[in-house]
Amino acid sequence: MLATRLTARDKWILAMLHEHRVLTSSHIQDAAFPSGRATRQRLRELYLWRAVSRFQPFRQRGSAPMHYVLGPAGAAVLAAEHGLEPTELGYRHDRAMAIAHNQRLAHTTGINDFFTSLIAHTRHTPPGSGRMELTAWWSETRCARHFGDLVIPDSYGRWHTHTTRRASDVEFFLEFDTGTETLTKVARKLLGYARLAESTGIATPVLLWLPTTRREAGVRTALARIHAELDHPATVPVATAAADLLDPVAPHPSPAQDVWLPLTSARAHRSGPRYSLTDLPGAWPSLAPPTTDLDTTGDTVDPQTASPYRLPPPRPTPPAATPNRQPRH
């Protein structure tokens, strides 16, 4: 039955749920649908077919959006598409639903909100502004598999911009801060990124997303202290931004905007000009452009063909929607 009903976009949603564990209805709408009504209608069908499962966390005030995880039928389809058994995905329905009670739920959905807002930004940017695209988005689990012996980023991303004047890419590791860790613990993560840069010979920017500018100011002071003590500070480019810098009434606010403040010796303790994600590499003139592949570890990257417990990362942007009717000729 599913073989006749699942579209390419549906299968993309299944792959994204497997990669990123949980997505809210708002995340899925930002990334793939034109309206909330279309999102709810399609997700309801996927839920009735057991392709996805859902839950709604408790809130003291108001109601949370519906949260979606991979369902049993969806896991079977995803495994079959890659020539695997569902057990070879590492999938269990009870384990997938357990994130509803996980203390890191807000952290996980916050990371996913960061990236889906970038996708929404690219979908709603006027054509004359150039083409922007999120070309890579790795989950914390995938990052742990690649870099976990040195550091475990919350995510890895790559942002591509193409205008009539130039084309550029910036890759980055994301550290998503919810304000629960001490400032020292947050800052000491730079030591792991320094070891990674030394091991690979690749300088990859580390972006820290903070909840408020007040928290950002405290974190920057702690970061500056650790960053200055690194043997080779230039190999760990750092920039910070805060969620309250985004305009809450803007149609599609996102971290692509001019909210990023690099951490340099001149700007460690004070404010300065903030950069967009596209222009951020200009803050580090010595930063080499990213390689053409995603091999940031010097090791082999995920193959395009799956192996047990290792599916290739799904493309962050969804395929085009399947038309409801075939045109008549």
Secondary structure as GFF3:
##gff-version 3
##sequence-region A 1 329
A	DSSP	three_ten_helix	2	4	.	.	.	ID=ss1
A	DSSP	alpha_helix	8	20	.	.	.	ID=ss2
A	DSSP	beta_strand	23	24	.	.	.	ID=ss3
A	DSSP	alpha_helix	25	32	.	.	.	ID=ss4
A	DSSP	alpha_helix	36	48	.	.	.	ID=ss5
A	DSSP	beta_strand	52	55	.	.	.	ID=ss6
A	DSSP	beta_strand	67	70	.	.	.	ID=ss7
A	DSSP	alpha_helix	72	81	.	.	.	ID=ss8
A	DSSP	three_ten_helix	86	89	.	.	.	ID=ss9
A	DSSP	alpha_helix	93	97	.	.	.	ID=ss10
A	DSSP	three_ten_helix	98	101	.	.	.	ID=ss11
A	DSSP	alpha_helix	105	123	.	.	.	ID=ss12
A	DSSP	three_ten_helix	127	129	.	.	.	ID=ss13
A	DSSP	beta_strand	131	138	.	.	.	ID=ss14
A	DSSP	alpha_helix	140	147	.	.	.	ID=ss15
A	DSSP	beta_strand	155	162	.	.	.	ID=ss16
A	DSSP	beta_strand	167	176	.	.	.	ID=ss17
A	DSSP	alpha_helix	183	187	.	.	.	ID=ss18
A	DSSP	alpha_helix	189	200	.	.	.	ID=ss19
A	DSSP	beta_strand	206	210	.	.	.	ID=ss20
A	DSSP	alpha_helix	213	229	.	.	.	ID=ss21
A	DSSP	three_ten_helix	233	235	.	.	.	ID=ss22
A	DSSP	beta_strand	238	242	.	.	.	ID=ss23
A	DSSP	three_ten_helix	243	245	.	.	.	ID=ss24
A	DSSP	beta_strand	261	262	.	.	.	ID=ss25
A	DSSP	three_ten_helix	280	283	.	.	.	ID=ss26
###
